[in-house]
Each structure stands twice: as structure tokens, then as C-alpha cells.
């Protein structure tokens, strides 16, 4: 959504942590790229329709220990139609 690594979402506290993204219109998602620090496991889900309900799993990313450095991982998901994406950080 934004290739500028100087913009970010920051959180703290317990796991899981999640963010729900509403796309401007329904789109076929083929890849989800995550740039993060100190993240171990991420689950990605998608939803169609006017409200974010009935989530379907898209995939899971396992990230290695980066010792606090920037991590960049991509998850290929085929062609999955979505209006909403949920990124859930399961552990860090």
C-alpha cells in the first residue's frame, strides 16, 4: 500500500496484534509484503463484501530472528479477491 519505509504502524503489548486494511475497491491480491522489525509469525486473512466479516485465511509467514533489524518478507497468495485484509502478528 505504501512503499515509503519512513511511514509505519507501531504497537506494543501482548500478542496477537492485528490491523485491518480496507482497500479502495475489491482487488485480486497476489502478494502481501510485510516490512517489520522483531516479528516472528504473521497470519494474513481476507474478506469480501461491504463489511469485514467471514474472514478467509490467505497464508502464514514465519520470519527469522533479525536482531532488531528491518525484516522484509513476501507471501504469494495466488489471486485472492479481497476488499479487506487482516494482518495478525501472532508472535514477536
N, C-alpha and C positions, 0 to 999 in steps of 0.2 A: 504494500500500500504506500510505503514511503521509503525510498532508498536512502534518505538522509540519516546517517547514523548519529547525528547530533540531536535528533529528536528521539524521545524514548518514553516508555512507561515504566515507572519504578514502583515497587511494592516491597513490603516487609511482612514478617509474621509467619503464621503457620501455613502448612500445605494441606490440601491443594489450594492454588490461587488460579483464578480464571479471568479471562477477558472475552467479551462477546463483541464481535465486529459486525456491523450491518453494512453490507455493500450497497452501492448506489442503485443497483438493479441486479436481477438474477444473472449469474455468470457461471460459466463452466470453469471450475477450478482444476488446474492440472498440477500445480506445485504450490506448496506452502513453505516459505523460507522464514526461518527464525534466527535473529541475531540477538544474542543474550550473553549474560555472564552468570556463572555459578548455578547453572541449571543442569539437572541430571535426566529427568524424564518428563516428556510432554505428550499429552493426548490432544488430538485435533478432531473436532466433530463439525458437522454441517447441518443446516436446516433450510428448508424451502418454505414458501408461503409468507403471508403478511406478518406473522408473529414467530418469534424464535421458540418453537416447541417441536417435539418429535425429533430430537437430535439423532443423527446417524453417525456412527464412527467413521472417520476418514483414515486415521492411522496413528501410530505412536512413534516418537523419536526418542532414542536413547543417546544422550550426549556424554562424552567422556569428561573427566576432570580437566578443567582448563586453568586451574590455579589462579582464578580471578581474571584471566584474560578473556577477551572477546571471543565468543563462540558463534559460528555461522553454520547452520545445518539446513538442509532442504529435504522435504518429504514429497515424493512424487505420488500423486493420488489418482492418476488416470484422468478421466474427465468427469468430475463430480459437479452437478449443478447445485448452486447454493445462493441464497440471499444473505444468510448469516453464517459466520464461522465462530466457533468457540475454541479458544486456545486454553488448555488447562495444564498448568505446571504442577506436576504431581510430587516432585521432589527436587531438591537443590543441594 
